[in-house]
Amino acid sequence: MNRRTRYADLSAASAAVLLVLAAVVVGRHIQDTFRTLFVHWPPLFADWDPHAGPGTPGAVLVAAAVVVHGPSVAARLPWRRLLLAAWSTTLAWTWSLALADGWERGVAGRLTAPNEYLRVIGRFHDIPAALHDFTHHIVSGTPGVWPAHIAGHPPAATVTFVLLDRIGLGGGGWAGAWCITVGSTACVAVLVTVRALADETLARRAAPFLVAAPAAVWVGASADGYFAAVAAWSVALSALAVTGRSLPWAAGGGLLFGLTCYLSYGLVLFALIVATVLVLGRHRVRERPVLPVLFLAGAAVVPVVFTLAGFDWWEGYRLLVTRYYQGVGGIRPYGYWVWANLACTVLITGVATAAGLRRAGAALVRHRDAPPPAARLALLVTAALLALLAADLSGMSKAETERIWLPFAMWLLAACAFLPRPRAWLTAQVTLALLLNHLLFTGW
């Protein structure tokens, strides 16, 4: 690595740090003066609360192991064992960070809070009737108005926890365990996708960064971690389909994409990432034009089921916009959050990702000279970044994006595959995660 390239990487990382500092200082001033941000530790939805807990020793040990051994283990393990090791280590990392807050505050109590999904389980005894009536309770002031998170998402999110309760996995502990366990598979989905669309070397280089992501602080235990995994596997199955593995993967990818759109309205933007997968696999698509047909057939399943049950996605979104601007979303200043949201993104992806994105941009600029796998990975990462920026500009994600944008963040982390000296960057990543988790209490 020449000195000029190293300087550019450090400049990108420094710019990311300055963005966060600016968001903290400006946000603190706005909140102290006008009280319009509705967060206690801007730009994060968090409180200053230095603490440690039963998960702290495990988190430190996992962090040290990933920094010291992560790159070498990722380079030499057989592929399938690497995927299993990545998931296992991500689970250990996420559980440890969550348990640093203790079992009740860190896991079991997360999804039983007043605005969370488990608060309305009793109103879904008759699921079809609840879905048919769902949009009647979105806008504030209507009888039986839904709590914020239920009103803010299509009903597949709530139905997930209703079904868990039906099979005997009720309560906050099981709900938190579900989100952590499923959410931790997102790293595997990204690795599968990078290997399929770019190459195995880049996937192996990205693995330690996906495993030890600061985003794990919010994956454990929020429903958005679960959403991130579903969205990631939608992309992964689509990537496998367009690289010749098996035609049915296309239908599976479509099915999960349809579910993704019914877990969170904003995740419809994953259409841009899926479209990029189809572009990267266009030769296979031309050979087998049935692939997009299978994807669309799969994608139609969840919308058809919910529509027949009486839920209108478009009406739900229209009413959500009204609800959003009735509450703090209508007060929080767009002029601050439109750039402070990006500071939140730095905090969940780390400064290494900022440097990796710089390298991804450079690979796109010189795409004719860059190795084809690097250019393909750069295009995939850029698609995720564009989807995130579209969500930002929409104004429907003012604050709390450290949680809401977890599905996009997983793909940005893949840009770290471009970085040399991985142990130095990994040290920065895990240090940030440990500090965030132990100096702040991150709520939602």
Backbone hydrogen bonds, N-H to C=O, Kabsch-Sander energy under -0.5 kcal/mol:
donor,donor_aa,acceptor,acceptor_aa,energy
6,R,2,N,-2.2
7,Y,3,R,-2.4
8,A,4,R,-2.0
9,D,5,T,-2.2
10,L,6,R,-2.4
11,S,7,Y,-2.2
12,A,8,A,-2.2
13,A,9,D,-2.3
14,S,10,L,-2.5
15,A,11,S,-2.5
16,A,12,A,-1.8
17,V,13,A,-2.0
18,L,14,S,-2.5
19,L,15,A,-2.1
20,V,16,A,-1.9
21,L,17,V,-2.5
22,A,18,L,-2.7
23,A,19,L,-2.2
24,V,20,V,-2.2
25,V,21,L,-2.7
26,V,22,A,-2.7
27,G,23,A,-1.6
28,R,24,V,-2.4
29,H,25,V,-1.9
30,I,26,V,-2.6
31,Q,27,G,-2.7
32,D,28,R,-2.6
33,T,29,H,-2.2
34,F,30,I,-3.1
35,R,30,I,-1.1
35,R,31,Q,-0.7
41,W,44,L,-0.9
44,L,41,W,-1.7
46,A,44,L,-1.6
47,D,441,F,-1.7
49,D,47,D,-0.5
49,D,439,L,-2.6
51,H,438,H,-2.9
55,G,99,L,-1.1
56,T,53,G,-1.7
59,A,55,G,-2.4
60,V,56,T,-2.3
61,L,57,P,-2.3
62,V,58,G,-2.7
63,A,59,A,-2.4
64,A,60,V,-2.4
65,A,61,L,-2.4
66,V,62,V,-2.5
67,V,63,A,-2.2
68,V,64,A,-2.6
69,H,65,A,-2.8
70,G,65,A,-0.8
70,G,66,V,-1.1
73,V,69,H,-2.9
74,A,70,G,-2.7
75,A,71,P,-1.4
76,R,72,S,-1.4
77,L,73,V,-2.3
82,L,78,P,-2.4
83,L,79,W,-2.2
84,L,80,R,-2.0
85,A,81,R,-2.8
86,A,82,L,-2.9
87,W,83,L,-2.3
88,S,84,L,-2.6
89,T,85,A,-2.6
90,T,86,A,-2.4
91,L,87,W,-2.6
92,A,88,S,-2.3
93,W,89,T,-2.7
94,T,90,T,-2.9
95,W,91,L,-2.9
96,S,92,A,-2.2
97,L,93,W,-2.2
98,A,94,T,-2.3
99,L,95,W,-2.8
100,A,96,S,-0.9
101,D,98,A,-1.6
102,G,99,L,-1.4
106,G,102,G,-2.0
107,V,103,W,-1.9
108,A,103,W,-2.3
109,G,104,E,-3.0
110,R,107,V,-1.1
111,L,107,V,-0.6
112,T,109,G,-0.8
113,A,110,R,-0.7
116,E,113,A,-2.2
118,L,111,L,-1.5
119,R,116,E,-1.3
120,V,117,Y,-1.8
121,I,118,L,-0.8
123,R,120,V,-1.8
124,F,121,I,-1.8
125,H,122,G,-0.6
127,I,125,H,-0.7
130,A,126,D,-2.4
131,L,127,I,-2.6
132,H,128,P,-2.3
133,D,129,A,-1.5
134,F,131,L,-0.9
136,H,133,D,-1.3
137,H,134,F,-1.6
138,I,135,T,-1.0
142,T,139,V,-1.7
145,V,142,T,-1.0
146,W,137,H,-3.3
149,H,115,N,-1.4
151,A,147,P,-2.6
152,G,148,A,-2.1
153,H,150,I,-1.1
156,A,262,Y,-1.3
157,A,154,P,-1.3
157,A,262,Y,-0.7
159,V,155,P,-3.0
160,T,156,A,-1.7
161,F,157,A,-1.0
162,V,158,T,-1.9
163,L,159,V,-2.7
164,L,160,T,-1.9
165,D,161,F,-2.0
166,R,162,V,-2.0
167,I,163,L,-1.6
168,G,165,D,-1.4
169,L,164,L,-2.8
175,A,171,G,-2.0
176,G,172,G,-2.7
177,A,173,G,-2.4
178,W,174,W,-2.4
179,C,175,A,-2.1
180,I,176,G,-2.3
181,T,177,A,-2.8
182,V,178,W,-2.8
183,G,179,C,-2.0
184,S,180,I,-1.9
185,T,182,V,-1.6
186,A,183,G,-1.5
187,C,184,S,-0.7
189,A,185,T,-2.0
190,V,186,A,-2.2
191,L,187,C,-2.1
192,V,188,V,-2.6
193,T,189,A,-2.1
194,V,190,V,-2.7
195,R,191,L,-2.4
196,A,192,V,-2.0
197,L,193,T,-2.8
198,A,194,V,-2.6
199,D,194,V,-0.6
203,A,199,D,-1.6
204,R,200,E,-2.6
205,R,201,T,-2.0
206,A,202,L,-1.8
207,A,203,A,-1.4
209,F,206,A,-0.6
210,L,206,A,-1.9
211,V,207,A,-2.4
212,A,208,P,-2.3
213,A,210,L,-0.8
215,A,348,I,-1.1
216,A,213,A,-1.7
217,V,214,P,-2.1
218,W,215,A,-1.8
219,V,215,A,-1.6
220,G,216,A,-1.6
221,A,219,V,-0.7
222,S,218,W,-0.5
222,S,219,V,-1.1
225,G,222,S,-1.4
226,Y,222,S,-0.8
227,F,223,A,-2.2
228,A,224,D,-2.3
229,A,225,G,-1.6
230,V,226,Y,-2.1
231,A,227,F,-2.5
232,A,228,A,-2.4
233,W,229,A,-2.5
234,S,230,V,-1.6
235,V,231,A,-1.7
236,A,232,A,-2.5
237,L,233,W,-2.6
238,S,234,S,-1.5
239,A,235,V,-2.4
240,L,236,A,-2.3
241,A,237,L,-1.9
242,V,238,S,-2.1
243,T,239,A,-0.8
244,G,241,A,-1.2
245,R,240,L,-2.2
249,W,246,S,-1.0
250,A,247,L,-2.0
251,A,247,L,-0.7
252,G,248,P,-2.1
253,G,249,W,-2.9
254,G,250,A,-2.3
255,L,251,A,-2.6
256,L,252,G,-2.3
257,F,253,G,-2.0
258,G,254,G,-2.6
259,L,255,L,-2.0
260,T,256,L,-2.7
261,C,257,F,-2.0
262,Y,258,G,-0.9
262,Y,259,L,-0.8
263,L,260,T,-1.3
264,S,260,T,-1.6
267,L,264,S,-1.0
268,V,265,Y,-1.6
269,L,266,G,-1.7
270,F,267,L,-1.9
271,A,268,V,-1.9
272,L,269,L,-1.7
273,I,269,L,-0.6
274,V,270,F,-2.6
275,A,271,A,-2.4
276,T,272,L,-1.7
277,V,273,I,-1.9
278,L,274,V,-2.0
279,V,275,A,-2.1
280,L,276,T,-2.7
281,G,277,V,-1.7
282,R,279,V,-1.5
284,R,281,G,-0.5
285,V,281,G,-2.0
286,R,282,R,-2.5
287,E,283,H,-1.7
288,R,284,R,-2.4
291,L,288,R,-2.4
293,V,289,P,-0.7
294,L,290,V,-2.7
295,F,291,L,-2.4
296,L,292,P,-2.6
297,A,293,V,-2.4
298,G,294,L,-2.5
299,A,295,F,-2.7
300,A,296,L,-1.3
301,V,297,A,-0.6
301,V,298,G,-1.1
302,V,298,G,-0.5
304,V,300,A,-2.4
305,V,301,V,-2.4
306,F,302,V,-2.5
307,T,303,P,-2.4
308,L,304,V,-2.7
309,A,305,V,-1.5
310,G,307,T,-1.3
311,F,306,F,-2.6
312,D,310,G,-0.5
313,W,311,F,-0.7
316,G,312,D,-2.6
317,Y,313,W,-2.4
318,R,314,W,-2.3
319,L,315,E,-2.4
320,L,316,G,-2.1
321,V,317,Y,-2.2
322,T,318,R,-1.4
323,R,319,L,-2.5
324,Y,320,L,-3.3
325,Y,321,V,-1.9
326,Q,322,T,-1.0
327,G,323,R,-1.2
329,G,324,Y,-0.6
330,G,324,Y,-0.7
330,G,327,G,-1.5
331,I,328,V,-1.3
332,R,328,V,-3.1
336,Y,333,P,-1.0
337,W,333,P,-2.2
338,V,334,Y,-2.5
339,W,336,Y,-1.2
340,A,336,Y,-2.4
341,N,337,W,-2.3
343,A,339,W,-1.0
344,C,340,A,-1.8
345,T,341,N,-1.7
346,V,342,L,-1.8
347,L,343,A,-1.7
348,I,344,C,-1.5
349,T,345,T,-1.7
350,G,346,V,-2.9
353,T,350,G,-0.6
354,A,350,G,-0.9
355,A,351,V,-1.8
356,G,352,A,-2.5
357,L,353,T,-2.9
358,R,354,A,-1.6
359,R,355,A,-1.8
360,A,356,G,-2.3
361,G,357,L,-2.6
362,A,358,R,-2.1
363,A,359,R,-2.3
364,L,360,A,-1.8
365,V,361,G,-2.2
366,R,362,A,-2.1
367,H,364,L,-1.4
369,D,366,R,-1.8
370,A,366,R,-2.3
374,A,371,P,-0.5
375,A,371,P,-2.0
376,R,372,P,-2.3
377,L,373,P,-2.3
378,A,374,A,-2.5
379,L,375,A,-2.0
380,L,376,R,-1.9
381,V,377,L,-2.6
382,T,378,A,-2.3
383,A,379,L,-2.0
384,A,380,L,-1.7
385,L,381,V,-2.2
386,L,382,T,-2.6
387,A,383,A,-2.2
388,L,384,A,-2.2
389,L,385,L,-2.4
390,A,386,L,-2.2
391,A,387,A,-2.0
392,D,388,L,-2.1
393,L,389,L,-2.7
394,S,390,A,-1.4
395,G,392,D,-1.3
396,M,391,A,-0.5
399,A,397,S,-0.9
403,R,400,E,-1.4
404,I,400,E,-2.3
405,W,401,T,-2.2
406,L,403,R,-1.4
408,F,405,W,-0.5
409,A,405,W,-2.5
410,M,406,L,-1.8
411,W,408,F,-1.1
412,L,408,F,-1.3
413,L,409,A,-1.8
414,A,411,W,-0.6
415,A,412,L,-1.9
416,C,413,L,-2.0
417,A,414,A,-1.8
418,F,415,A,-1.8
419,L,416,C,-1.6
424,A,421,R,-0.7
425,W,421,R,-1.4
426,L,422,P,-3.0
427,T,423,R,-2.1
428,A,424,A,-1.5
429,Q,425,W,-2.0
430,V,426,L,-2.7
431,T,427,T,-2.0
432,L,428,A,-2.0
433,A,429,Q,-2.2
434,L,430,V,-2.6
435,L,431,T,-2.3
436,L,432,L,-2.7
437,N,433,A,-2.4
438,H,434,L,-1.8
439,L,435,L,-2.2
440,L,436,L,-1.4
441,F,47,D,-2.8
442,T,440,L,-0.7
443,G,45,F,-1.3
443,G,441,F,-0.7
